[in-house]
Amino acid sequence: MPGENVPAKGAKTQEPPYVPALGTLMVDAQERVGEFRGEWCGLWSLRPVTGGTEWTVAPEDARPASAEQRLRAKTARANARSRGEVL
């Protein structure tokens, strides 16, 4: 029927949960900085910026990295690349 999936006037619609873009630098509850790699079963996968094993974190335990944290992570990645540790 027309209009059956349209919310009533004034009704609140539920927004989809926030999911960062791939590659966004995030910080977990233990202050580890990682690149957002995706979502699986309600958990987010983060990967160290210098390479290594991914880890999972609950979305409520992660936040976007600050400007200082992003700069440090990018510097660490550049240093690792110069040493040949990261492709």
Phi and psi restraints in degrees (value plus and minus 20) as a CYANA .aco file:
   2 PRO   PHI     -82.7   -42.7
   2 PRO   PSI     115.4   155.4
   3 GLY   PHI      60.0   100.0
   3 GLY   PSI     -14.5    25.5
   4 GLU   PHI     -94.3   -54.3
   4 GLU   PSI     -43.1    -3.1
   5 ASN   PHI    -118.2   -78.2
   5 ASN   PSI     -11.3    28.7
   6 VAL   PHI    -111.5   -71.5
   6 VAL   PSI     108.7   148.7
   7 PRO   PHI     -86.2   -46.2
   7 PRO   PSI     129.3   169.3
   8 ALA   PHI     -83.1   -43.1
   8 ALA   PSI     133.2   173.2
   9 LYS   PHI     -79.2   -39.2
   9 LYS   PSI     109.2   149.2
  10 GLY   PHI      66.0   106.0
  10 GLY   PSI     -28.0    12.0
  11 ALA   PHI     -96.1   -56.1
  11 ALA   PSI     122.8   162.8
  12 LYS   PHI    -103.5   -63.5
  12 LYS   PSI     113.2   153.2
  13 THR   PHI    -120.3   -80.3
  13 THR   PSI     125.4   165.4
  14 GLN   PHI    -102.7   -62.7
  14 GLN   PSI     106.0   146.0
  15 GLU   PHI    -103.1   -63.1
  15 GLU   PSI     127.9   167.9
  16 PRO   PHI     -85.6   -45.6
  16 PRO   PSI     129.9   169.9
  17 PRO   PHI     -84.6   -44.6
  17 PRO   PSI     129.3   169.3
  18 TYR   PHI     -87.2   -47.2
  18 TYR   PSI     109.1   149.1
  19 VAL   PHI    -150.9  -110.9
  19 VAL   PSI     101.4   141.4
  20 PRO   PHI     -86.7   -46.7
  20 PRO   PSI     140.9   180.9
  21 ALA   PHI     -90.8   -50.8
  21 ALA   PSI     130.6   170.6
  22 LEU   PHI     -76.2   -36.2
  22 LEU   PSI     115.9   155.9
  23 GLY   PHI      70.8   110.8
  23 GLY   PSI     -28.5    11.5
  24 THR   PHI     -84.3   -44.3
  24 THR   PSI     114.9   154.9
  25 LEU   PHI    -100.3   -60.3
  25 LEU   PSI     105.7   145.7
  26 MET   PHI    -143.6  -103.6
  26 MET   PSI     138.2   178.2
  27 VAL   PHI    -141.6  -101.6
  27 VAL   PSI     113.0   153.0
  28 ASP   PHI    -113.4   -73.4
  28 ASP   PSI    -196.9  -156.9
  29 ALA   PHI     -84.4   -44.4
  29 ALA   PSI     -42.0    -2.0
  30 GLN   PHI    -114.4   -74.4
  30 GLN   PSI      -7.3    32.7
  31 GLU   PHI      45.4    85.4
  31 GLU   PSI       4.1    44.1
  32 ARG   PHI    -105.4   -65.4
  32 ARG   PSI     113.9   153.9
  33 VAL   PHI    -115.9   -75.9
  33 VAL   PSI     111.6   151.6
  34 GLY   PHI    -167.3  -127.3
  34 GLY   PSI     139.1   179.1
  35 GLU   PHI    -105.2   -65.2
  35 GLU   PSI     110.1   150.1
  36 PHE   PHI     -87.7   -47.7
  36 PHE   PSI     107.1   147.1
  37 ARG   PHI    -133.8   -93.8
  37 ARG   PSI     -35.3     4.7
  38 GLY   PHI     130.8   170.8
  38 GLY   PSI     159.9   199.9
  39 GLU   PHI    -141.0  -101.0
  39 GLU   PSI     121.3   161.3
  40 TRP   PHI    -168.9  -128.9
  40 TRP   PSI     102.2   142.2
  41 CYS   PHI      33.2    73.2
  41 CYS   PSI      19.2    59.2
  42 GLY   PHI      62.7   102.7
  42 GLY   PSI     -20.5    19.5
  43 LEU   PHI    -130.7   -90.7
  43 LEU   PSI     133.2   173.2
  44 TRP   PHI    -122.0   -82.0
  44 TRP   PSI     121.1   161.1
  45 SER   PHI    -118.9   -78.9
  45 SER   PSI     109.2   149.2
  46 LEU   PHI    -140.4  -100.4
  46 LEU   PSI     127.1   167.1
  47 ARG   PHI    -146.9  -106.9
  47 ARG   PSI     117.2   157.2
  48 PRO   PHI     -77.7   -37.7
  48 PRO   PSI     123.2   163.2
  49 VAL   PHI     -88.7   -48.7
  49 VAL   PSI     -41.8    -1.8
  50 THR   PHI    -112.7   -72.7
  50 THR   PSI     -10.3    29.7
  51 GLY   PHI      73.3   113.3
  51 GLY   PSI     145.1   185.1
  52 GLY   PHI     107.6   147.6
  52 GLY   PSI    -188.0  -148.0
  53 THR   PHI     -97.8   -57.8
  53 THR   PSI     113.5   153.5
  54 GLU   PHI     -90.8   -50.8
  54 GLU   PSI     136.0   176.0
  55 TRP   PHI    -153.9  -113.9
  55 TRP   PSI     140.6   180.6
  56 THR   PHI    -126.7   -86.7
  56 THR   PSI     132.2   172.2
  57 VAL   PHI    -166.2  -126.2
  57 VAL   PSI     125.0   165.0
  58 ALA   PHI     -90.7   -50.7
  58 ALA   PSI     120.0   160.0
  59 PRO   PHI     -74.6   -34.6
  59 PRO   PSI     -54.6   -14.6
  60 GLU   PHI     -92.6   -52.6
  60 GLU   PSI     -33.0     7.0
  61 ASP   PHI    -120.1   -80.1
  61 ASP   PSI      -8.5    31.5
  62 ALA   PHI    -146.6  -106.6
  62 ALA   PSI     130.1   170.1
  63 ARG   PHI    -165.6  -125.6
  63 ARG   PSI     138.7   178.7
  64 PRO   PHI     -83.5   -43.5
  64 PRO   PSI     125.7   165.7
  65 ALA   PHI     -89.9   -49.9
  65 ALA   PSI     126.9   166.9
  66 SER   PHI     -94.7   -54.7
  66 SER   PSI     150.3   190.3
  67 ALA   PHI     -79.2   -39.2
  67 ALA   PSI     -61.7   -21.7
  68 GLU   PHI     -84.2   -44.2
  68 GLU   PSI     -63.4   -23.4
  69 GLN   PHI     -85.7   -45.7
  69 GLN   PSI     -57.4   -17.4
  70 ARG   PHI     -84.7   -44.7
  70 ARG   PSI     -62.5   -22.5
  71 LEU   PHI     -83.6   -43.6
  71 LEU   PSI     -64.8   -24.8
  72 ARG   PHI     -82.1   -42.1
  72 ARG   PSI     -61.6   -21.6
  73 ALA   PHI     -85.4   -45.4
  73 ALA   PSI     -62.5   -22.5
  74 LYS   PHI     -86.6   -46.6
  74 LYS   PSI     -56.7   -16.7
  75 THR   PHI     -86.4   -46.4
  75 THR   PSI     -62.6   -22.6
  76 ALA   PHI     -81.7   -41.7
  76 ALA   PSI     -60.2   -20.2
  77 ARG   PHI     -85.5   -45.5
  77 ARG   PSI     -63.8   -23.8
  78 ALA   PHI     -82.7   -42.7
  78 ALA   PSI     -61.3   -21.3
  79 ASN   PHI     -85.2   -45.2
  79 ASN   PSI     -61.0   -21.0
  80 ALA   PHI     -85.0   -45.0
  80 ALA   PSI     -59.5   -19.5
  81 ARG   PHI     -84.1   -44.1
  81 ARG   PSI     -59.6   -19.6
  82 SER   PHI     -87.4   -47.4
  82 SER   PSI     -46.1    -6.1
  83 ARG   PHI    -106.9   -66.9
  83 ARG   PSI     -24.8    15.2
  84 GLY   PHI      62.3   102.3
  84 GLY   PSI      -3.5    36.5
  85 GLU   PHI    -106.2   -66.2
  85 GLU   PSI     -41.5    -1.5
  86 VAL   PHI    -146.6  -106.6
  86 VAL   PSI     115.5   155.5
